[in-house]
Structure formats: structure tokens, C-alpha cells
């Protein structure tokens, strides 16, 4: 994931969270932001949760004009990046 981005021709800030846990299967990545989706790792580990967290995050980020992305692979683990437009105050 690239940390230097622009959103609609505006500068943006990137917040990135990464772990080194088991990767998320490639076929599950497109579904991560769907309400109530719980990936295979969560179901197998019998982890508690409703599958609403990333759906809510996406909604909040998009309401602020940003975007959220997930990347996951065996070497680097899973990374979630949130890109938000940079708003500069003028005095």
C-alpha cells in the first residue's frame, strides 16, 4: 500500500495499522467490508464478534471523503490503511 496519496486531487493523510498474524485469504478480501461478514480465521478460532467493525469503519471514513483498504499476505501479515483528505485551516 502506498502511503503518499491524493484523494480527488487533494492531499491526504494515511493511517496504517499492520499485524503479523495469519493472513486473510485472498478470496475473503473483497467481502471484508460487508456487514456481518466473518472470515474463515475468525470462525475457526471461534472468536467473538458480529462482523460489523470494518463495515462501520468504511462508512465513517467515506463520510469524511476518505477511503479504506486492506492488504494481506504471508510475508507481511495484514495491513489496513485509512486515507483521509488533509484539510488545512487558513487564519
N, CA, C and O atoms as CSV, one atom per row, in Angstrom:
chain,resi,resn,atom,element,x,y,z
A,1,UNK,N,N,0.838,-1.180,0.000
A,1,UNK,CA,C,0.000,0.000,0.000
A,1,UNK,C,C,0.878,1.237,0.000
A,1,UNK,O,O,1.867,1.310,0.729
A,2,UNK,N,N,0.519,2.180,-0.800
A,2,UNK,CA,C,1.273,3.418,-0.905
A,2,UNK,C,C,0.771,4.399,0.150
A,2,UNK,O,O,-0.437,4.579,0.302
A,3,UNK,N,N,1.696,5.039,0.884
A,3,UNK,CA,C,1.285,5.960,1.933
A,3,UNK,C,C,1.191,7.403,1.451
A,3,UNK,O,O,0.658,8.248,2.169
A,4,UNK,N,N,1.692,7.708,0.259
A,4,UNK,CA,C,1.585,9.053,-0.287
A,4,UNK,C,C,0.506,9.029,-1.359
A,4,UNK,O,O,0.718,8.497,-2.449
A,5,UNK,N,N,-0.638,9.600,-1.053
A,5,UNK,CA,C,-1.765,9.557,-1.980
A,5,UNK,C,C,-2.432,10.910,-2.049
A,5,UNK,O,O,-2.166,11.797,-1.238
A,6,UNK,N,N,-3.295,11.054,-3.023
A,6,UNK,CA,C,-4.176,12.211,-3.052
A,6,UNK,C,C,-5.580,11.689,-3.318
A,6,UNK,O,O,-5.767,10.709,-4.039
A,7,UNK,N,N,-6.533,12.337,-2.743
A,7,UNK,CA,C,-7.935,11.986,-2.929
A,7,UNK,C,C,-8.590,13.114,-3.702
A,7,UNK,O,O,-8.660,14.246,-3.223
A,8,UNK,N,N,-9.063,12.810,-4.883
A,8,UNK,CA,C,-9.739,13.802,-5.718
A,8,UNK,C,C,-8.899,15.062,-5.841
A,8,UNK,O,O,-9.382,16.174,-5.632
A,9,UNK,N,N,-7.626,14.865,-6.186
A,9,UNK,CA,C,-6.686,15.969,-6.414
A,9,UNK,C,C,-6.371,16.766,-5.144
A,9,UNK,O,O,-5.871,17.887,-5.243
A,10,UNK,N,N,-6.646,16.223,-3.960
A,10,UNK,CA,C,-6.343,16.881,-2.691
A,10,UNK,C,C,-5.308,16.064,-1.935
A,10,UNK,O,O,-5.291,14.839,-2.048
A,11,UNK,N,N,-4.438,16.723,-1.162
A,11,UNK,CA,C,-3.505,15.945,-0.339
A,11,UNK,C,C,-4.274,15.137,0.709
A,11,UNK,O,O,-5.357,15.531,1.142
A,12,UNK,N,N,-3.701,14.009,1.103
A,12,UNK,CA,C,-4.372,13.135,2.060
A,12,UNK,C,C,-3.391,12.640,3.107
A,12,UNK,O,O,-2.176,12.654,2.911
A,13,UNK,N,N,-3.953,12.202,4.224
A,13,UNK,CA,C,-3.198,11.597,5.315
A,13,UNK,C,C,-3.505,10.104,5.298
A,13,UNK,O,O,-4.630,9.697,5.009
A,14,UNK,N,N,-2.497,9.291,5.609
A,14,UNK,CA,C,-2.693,7.844,5.653
A,14,UNK,C,C,-2.427,7.349,7.068
A,14,UNK,O,O,-1.382,7.637,7.651
A,15,UNK,N,N,-3.379,6.605,7.612
A,15,UNK,CA,C,-3.214,5.917,8.893
A,15,UNK,C,C,-3.142,4.434,8.571
A,15,UNK,O,O,-4.055,3.887,7.951
A,16,UNK,N,N,-2.065,3.779,8.985
A,16,UNK,CA,C,-1.884,2.373,8.626
A,16,UNK,C,C,-1.695,1.544,9.887
A,16,UNK,O,O,-0.898,1.887,10.760
A,17,UNK,N,N,-2.437,0.451,9.967
A,17,UNK,CA,C,-2.341,-0.484,11.085
A,17,UNK,C,C,-1.964,-1.827,10.496
A,17,UNK,O,O,-2.597,-2.298,9.551
A,18,UNK,N,N,-0.929,-2.446,11.054
A,18,UNK,CA,C,-0.453,-3.702,10.493
A,18,UNK,C,C,-0.192,-4.700,11.604
A,18,UNK,O,O,0.250,-4.333,12.693
A,19,UNK,N,N,-0.472,-5.975,11.320
A,19,UNK,CA,C,-0.134,-7.036,12.259
A,19,UNK,C,C,0.654,-8.112,11.536
A,19,UNK,O,O,0.771,-8.093,10.310
A,20,UNK,N,N,1.178,-9.025,12.280
A,20,UNK,CA,C,1.955,-10.112,11.687
A,20,UNK,C,C,1.263,-11.450,11.901
A,20,UNK,O,O,1.908,-12.499,11.867
A,21,UNK,N,N,-0.038,-11.416,12.120
A,21,UNK,CA,C,-0.813,-12.627,12.351
A,21,UNK,C,C,-1.068,-13.386,11.067
A,21,UNK,O,O,-0.531,-13.041,10.015
A,22,UNK,N,N,-1.890,-14.422,11.155
A,22,UNK,CA,C,-2.207,-15.200,9.960
A,22,UNK,C,C,-2.847,-14.311,8.895
A,22,UNK,O,O,-3.653,-13.440,9.222
A,23,UNK,N,N,-2.499,-14.520,7.633
A,23,UNK,CA,C,-3.075,-13.672,6.582
A,23,UNK,C,C,-4.544,-13.974,6.354
A,23,UNK,O,O,-5.038,-15.045,6.708
A,24,UNK,N,N,-5.225,-13.024,5.764
A,24,UNK,CA,C,-6.617,-13.194,5.362
A,24,UNK,C,C,-6.595,-13.768,3.950
A,24,UNK,O,O,-5.861,-13.274,3.094
A,25,UNK,N,N,-7.372,-14.781,3.704
A,25,UNK,CA,C,-7.410,-15.415,2.387
A,25,UNK,C,C,-7.795,-14.401,1.316
A,25,UNK,O,O,-8.683,-13.574,1.522
A,26,UNK,N,N,-7.124,-14.473,0.174
A,26,UNK,CA,C,-7.359,-13.526,-0.918
A,26,UNK,C,C,-8.824,-13.493,-1.338
A,26,UNK,O,O,-9.352,-12.428,-1.660
A,27,UNK,N,N,-9.484,-14.647,-1.338
A,27,UNK,CA,C,-10.893,-14.672,-1.761
A,27,UNK,C,C,-11.820,-14.007,-0.744
A,27,UNK,O,O,-12.963,-13.689,-1.075
A,28,UNK,N,N,-11.349,-13.791,0.488
A,28,UNK,CA,C,-12.173,-13.125,1.503
A,28,UNK,C,C,-11.999,-11.605,1.499
A,28,UNK,O,O,-12.868,-10.889,1.997
A,29,UNK,N,N,-10.906,-11.107,0.955
A,29,UNK,CA,C,-10.629,-9.667,0.988
A,29,UNK,C,C,-11.762,-8.815,0.419
A,29,UNK,O,O,-12.096,-7.796,1.025
A,30,UNK,N,N,-12.372,-9.179,-0.717
A,30,UNK,CA,C,-13.454,-8.331,-1.247
A,30,UNK,C,C,-14.679,-8.255,-0.332
A,30,UNK,O,O,-15.490,-7.338,-0.465
A,31,UNK,N,N,-14.824,-9.207,0.592
A,31,UNK,CA,C,-16.010,-9.244,1.459
A,31,UNK,C,C,-15.794,-8.597,2.825
A,31,UNK,O,O,-16.744,-8.474,3.598
A,32,UNK,N,N,-14.584,-8.188,3.135
A,32,UNK,CA,C,-14.277,-7.724,4.490
A,32,UNK,C,C,-15.132,-6.559,4.969
A,32,UNK,O,O,-15.385,-6.435,6.167
A,33,UNK,N,N,-15.577,-5.713,4.063
A,33,UNK,CA,C,-16.337,-4.529,4.465
A,33,UNK,C,C,-17.845,-4.740,4.415
A,33,UNK,O,O,-18.612,-3.802,4.635
A,34,UNK,N,N,-18.273,-5.969,4.126
A,34,UNK,CA,C,-19.708,-6.275,4.130
A,34,UNK,C,C,-20.187,-6.480,5.567
A,34,UNK,O,O,-19.482,-7.060,6.393
A,35,UNK,N,N,-21.380,-6.002,5.847
A,35,UNK,CA,C,-21.946,-6.152,7.188
A,35,UNK,C,C,-22.104,-7.631,7.529
A,35,UNK,O,O,-22.561,-8.426,6.708
A,36,UNK,N,N,-21.727,-7.979,8.735
A,36,UNK,CA,C,-21.861,-9.315,9.317
A,36,UNK,C,C,-20.929,-10.365,8.707
A,36,UNK,O,O,-21.060,-11.550,9.012
A,37,UNK,N,N,-19.986,-9.949,7.847
A,37,UNK,CA,C,-19.042,-10.918,7.295
A,37,UNK,C,C,-17.988,-11.253,8.341
A,37,UNK,O,O,-17.410,-10.363,8.965
A,38,UNK,N,N,-17.749,-12.527,8.521
A,38,UNK,CA,C,-16.689,-13.006,9.413
A,38,UNK,C,C,-15.849,-13.995,8.630
A,38,UNK,O,O,-16.357,-15.001,8.135
A,39,UNK,N,N,-14.576,-13.709,8.522
A,39,UNK,CA,C,-13.681,-14.548,7.738
A,39,UNK,C,C,-13.471,-15.919,8.360
A,39,UNK,O,O,-13.812,-16.161,9.518
A,40,UNK,N,N,-12.906,-16.796,7.564
A,40,UNK,CA,C,-12.667,-18.168,7.989
A,40,UNK,C,C,-11.796,-18.271,9.227
A,40,UNK,O,O,-12.061,-19.107,10.091
A,41,UNK,N,N,-10.742,-17.427,9.341
A,41,UNK,CA,C,-9.875,-17.471,10.520
A,41,UNK,C,C,-10.656,-17.172,11.795
A,41,UNK,O,O,-10.449,-17.829,12.815
A,42,UNK,N,N,-11.542,-16.196,11.747
A,42,UNK,CA,C,-12.328,-15.827,12.928
A,42,UNK,C,C,-13.304,-16.952,13.295
A,42,UNK,O,O,-13.491,-17.263,14.471
A,43,UNK,N,N,-13.910,-17.545,12.291
A,43,UNK,CA,C,-14.860,-18.627,12.577
A,43,UNK,C,C,-14.146,-19.853,13.133
A,43,UNK,O,O,-14.634,-20.482,14.071
A,44,UNK,N,N,-12.989,-20.198,12.560
A,44,UNK,CA,C,-12.246,-21.372,13.026
A,44,UNK,C,C,-11.731,-21.189,14.447
A,44,UNK,O,O,-11.711,-22.138,15.231
A,45,UNK,N,N,-11.315,-19.974,14.777
A,45,UNK,CA,C,-10.800,-19.699,16.114
A,45,UNK,C,C,-11.924,-19.448,17.113
A,45,UNK,O,O,-11.679,-19.249,18.303
A,46,UNK,N,N,-13.149,-19.460,16.619
A,46,UNK,CA,C,-14.338,-19.204,17.449
A,46,UNK,C,C,-14.233,-17.866,18.188
A,46,UNK,O,O,-14.632,-17.737,19.345
A,47,UNK,N,N,-13.692,-16.892,17.486
A,47,UNK,CA,C,-13.594,-15.551,18.058
A,47,UNK,C,C,-14.969,-14.918,18.077
A,47,UNK,O,O,-15.791,-15.125,17.184
A,48,UNK,N,N,-15.190,-14.147,19.114
A,48,UNK,CA,C,-16.463,-13.459,19.240
A,48,UNK,C,C,-16.457,-12.229,18.356
A,48,UNK,O,O,-15.397,-11.683,18.053
A,49,UNK,N,N,-17.604,-11.801,17.952
A,49,UNK,CA,C,-17.738,-10.608,17.131
A,49,UNK,C,C,-18.940,-10.728,16.223
A,49,UNK,O,O,-19.455,-11.819,15.979
A,50,UNK,N,N,-19.376,-9.585,15.730
A,50,UNK,CA,C,-20.564,-9.569,14.880
A,50,UNK,C,C,-20.231,-9.390,13.409
A,50,UNK,O,O,-21.085,-9.621,12.553
A,51,UNK,N,N,-19.011,-8.983,13.101
A,51,UNK,CA,C,-18.653,-8.714,11.715
A,51,UNK,C,C,-19.103,-7.340,11.253
A,51,UNK,O,O,-19.287,-7.115,10.057
A,52,UNK,N,N,-19.281,-6.418,12.195
A,52,UNK,CA,C,-19.720,-5.062,11.844
A,52,UNK,C,C,-18.593,-4.036,11.871
A,52,UNK,O,O,-18.747,-2.955,11.302
A,53,UNK,N,N,-17.472,-4.336,12.508
A,53,UNK,CA,C,-16.417,-3.346,12.732
A,53,UNK,C,C,-15.894,-2.680,11.473
A,53,UNK,O,O,-15.889,-1.452,11.387
A,54,UNK,N,N,-15.453,-3.460,10.495
A,54,UNK,CA,C,-14.901,-2.863,9.279
A,54,UNK,C,C,-15.975,-2.197,8.434
A,54,UNK,O,O,-15.692,-1.228,7.730
A,55,UNK,N,N,-17.195,-2.698,8.491
A,55,UNK,CA,C,-18.297,-2.062,7.774
A,55,UNK,C,C,-18.560,-0.659,8.329
A,55,UNK,O,O,-18.757,0.288,7.567
A,56,UNK,N,N,-18.562,-0.532,9.637
A,56,UNK,CA,C,-18.768,0.772,10.273
A,56,UNK,C,C,-17.596,1.691,9.965
A,56,UNK,O,O,-17.794,2.865,9.655
A,57,UNK,N,N,-16.363,1.163,10.049
A,57,UNK,CA,C,-15.173,1.968,9.731
A,57,UNK,C,C,-15.264,2.534,8.323
A,57,UNK,O,O,-15.014,3.719,8.103
A,58,UNK,N,N,-15.623,1.684,7.375
A,58,UNK,CA,C,-15.712,2.128,5.983
A,58,UNK,C,C,-16.738,3.243,5.840
A,58,UNK,O,O,-16.491,4.231,5.148
A,59,UNK,N,N,-17.871,3.093,6.481
A,59,UNK,CA,C,-18.921,4.108,6.394
A,59,UNK,C,C,-18.444,5.449,6.958
A,59,UNK,O,O,-18.681,6.493,6.350
A,60,UNK,N,N,-17.783,5.430,8.100
A,60,UNK,CA,C,-17.286,6.663,8.723
A,60,UNK,C,C,-16.216,7.314,7.848
A,60,UNK,O,O,-16.244,8.523,7.617
A,61,UNK,N,N,-15.276,6.506,7.365
A,61,UNK,CA,C,-14.194,7.029,6.524
A,61,UNK,C,C,-14.765,7.664,5.256
A,61,UNK,O,O,-14.356,8.762,4.880
A,62,UNK,N,N,-15.694,6.994,4.601
A,62,UNK,CA,C,-16.277,7.530,3.369
A,62,UNK,C,C,-17.095,8.787,3.624
A,62,UNK,O,O,-17.141,9.671,2.769
A,63,UNK,N,N,-17.742,8.888,4.782
A,63,UNK,CA,C,-18.495,10.105,5.109
A,63,UNK,C,C,-17.563,11.303,5.281
A,63,UNK,O,O,-17.995,12.450,5.168
A,64,UNK,N,N,-16.299,11.038,5.553
A,64,UNK,CA,C,-15.307,12.106,5.676
A,64,UNK,C,C,-14.507,12.295,4.387
A,64,UNK,O,O,-13.484,12.981,4.385
A,65,UNK,N,N,-14.970,11.687,3.293
A,65,UNK,CA,C,-14.331,11.870,1.994
A,65,UNK,C,C,-13.097,11.010,1.784
A,65,UNK,O,O,-12.314,11.273,0.871
A,66,UNK,N,N,-12.907,9.990,2.610
A,66,UNK,CA,C,-11.723,9.148,2.514
A,66,UNK,C,C,-12.011,7.783,1.946
A,66,UNK,O,O,-13.094,7.500,1.435
A,67,UNK,N,N,-11.000,6.948,2.054
A,67,UNK,CA,C,-11.118,5.571,1.590
A,67,UNK,C,C,-10.348,4.659,2.539
A,67,UNK,O,O,-9.422,5.106,3.216
A,68,UNK,N,N,-10.723,3.393,2.591
A,68,UNK,CA,C,-10.068,2.412,3.452
A,68,UNK,C,C,-9.754,1.186,2.604
A,68,UNK,O,O,-10.557,0.772,1.768
A,69,UNK,N,N,-8.562,0.604,2.832
A,69,UNK,CA,C,-8.140,-0.560,2.052
A,69,UNK,C,C,-7.474,-1.574,2.968
A,69,UNK,O,O,-6.917,-1.217,4.006
A,70,UNK,N,N,-7.537,-2.836,2.576
A,70,UNK,CA,C,-6.894,-3.920,3.319
A,70,UNK,C,C,-6.000,-4.704,2.369
A,70,UNK,O,O,-6.379,-4.998,1.236
A,71,UNK,N,N,-4.809,-5.036,2.851
A,71,UNK,CA,C,-3.896,-5.887,2.110
A,71,UNK,C,C,-3.410,-6.958,3.066
A,71,UNK,O,O,-3.140,-6.663,4.230
A,72,UNK,N,N,-3.293,-8.192,2.605
A,72,UNK,CA,C,-2.882,-9.284,3.471
A,72,UNK,C,C,-2.066,-10.291,2.680
A,72,UNK,O,O,-2.452,-10.695,1.583
A,73,UNK,N,N,-0.924,-10.695,3.251
A,73,UNK,CA,C,-0.116,-11.732,2.618
A,73,UNK,C,C,0.718,-12.441,3.674
A,73,UNK,O,O,0.863,-11.961,4.798
A,74,UNK,N,N,1.259,-13.583,3.297
A,74,UNK,CA,C,2.012,-14.443,4.229
A,74,UNK,C,C,3.244,-13.741,4.809
A,74,UNK,O,O,3.549,-13.907,5.991
A,75,UNK,N,N,3.950,-12.963,3.993
A,75,UNK,CA,C,5.210,-12.351,4.430
A,75,UNK,C,C,5.013,-11.194,5.407
A,75,UNK,O,O,5.763,-11.061,6.374
A,76,UNK,N,N,4.009,-10.364,5.159
A,76,UNK,CA,C,3.868,-9.123,5.923
A,76,UNK,C,C,2.663,-9.097,6.851
A,76,UNK,O,O,2.505,-8.133,7.600
A,77,UNK,N,N,1.824,-10.092,6.835
A,77,UNK,CA,C,0.622,-10.079,7.658
A,77,UNK,C,C,-0.479,-9.265,7.001
A,77,UNK,O,O,-0.583,-9.225,5.775
A,78,UNK,N,N,-1.289,-8.626,7.808
A,78,UNK,CA,C,-2.421,-7.855,7.308
A,78,UNK,C,C,-2.239,-6.383,7.643
A,78,UNK,O,O,-1.842,-6.033,8.754
A,79,UNK,N,N,-2.533,-5.527,6.672
A,79,UNK,CA,C,-2.447,-4.076,6.873
A,79,UNK,C,C,-3.771,-3.447,6.461
A,79,UNK,O,O,-4.328,-3.765,5.410
A,80,UNK,N,N,-4.260,-2.550,7.306
A,80,UNK,CA,C,-5.448,-1.754,7.000
A,80,UNK,C,C,-4.974,-0.315,6.894
A,80,UNK,O,O,-4.346,0.206,7.816
A,81,UNK,N,N,-5.273,0.327,5.772
A,81,UNK,CA,C,-4.867,1.722,5.561
A,81,UNK,C,C,-6.113,2.581,5.380
A,81,UNK,O,O,-7.013,2.249,4.609
A,82,UNK,N,N,-6.142,3.694,6.111
A,82,UNK,CA,C,-7.226,4.664,6.005
A,82,UNK,C,C,-6.627,5.937,5.427
A,82,UNK,O,O,-5.673,6.489,5.975
A,83,UNK,N,N,-7.186,6.393,4.331
A,83,UNK,CA,C,-6.754,7.629,3.687
A,83,UNK,C,C,-7.839,8.676,3.887
A,83,UNK,O,O,-8.995,8.462,3.520
A,84,UNK,N,N,-7.460,9.815,4.473
A,84,UNK,CA,C,-8.409,10.900,4.718
A,84,UNK,C,C,-7.879,12.186,4.090
A,84,UNK,O,O,-6.677,12.445,4.131
A,85,UNK,N,N,-8.768,12.995,3.508
A,85,UNK,CA,C,-8.319,14.246,2.911
A,85,UNK,C,C,-7.709,15.152,3.979
A,85,UNK,O,O,-8.212,15.242,5.099
A,86,UNK,N,N,-6.635,15.810,3.615
A,86,UNK,CA,C,-5.967,16.748,4.509
A,86,UNK,C,C,-6.623,18.104,4.338
A,86,UNK,O,O,-6.632,18.668,3.244
A,87,UNK,N,N,-7.172,18.623,5.423
A,87,UNK,CA,C,-7.847,19.936,5.391
A,87,UNK,C,C,-6.973,20.910,6.161
A,87,UNK,O,O,-6.700,20.714,7.345
A,88,UNK,N,N,-6.537,21.959,5.481
A,88,UNK,CA,C,-5.688,22.970,6.102
A,88,UNK,C,C,-6.550,24.175,6.482
A,88,UNK,O,O,-7.296,24.705,5.659
A,89,UNK,N,N,-6.434,24.595,7.731
A,89,UNK,CA,C,-7.169,25.776,8.180
A,89,UNK,C,C,-6.385,27.025,7.784
A,89,UNK,O,O,-5.160,27.069,7.892
A,90,UNK,N,N,-7.099,28.012,7.336
A,90,UNK,CA,C,-6.464,29.284,6.985
A,90,UNK,C,C,-6.913,30.344,7.971
A,90,UNK,O,O,-8.105,30.513,8.226
A,91,UNK,N,N,-5.940,31.055,8.522
A,91,UNK,CA,C,-6.255,32.120,9.504
A,91,UNK,C,C,-6.187,33.472,8.868
A,91,UNK,O,O,-6.420,34.480,9.534
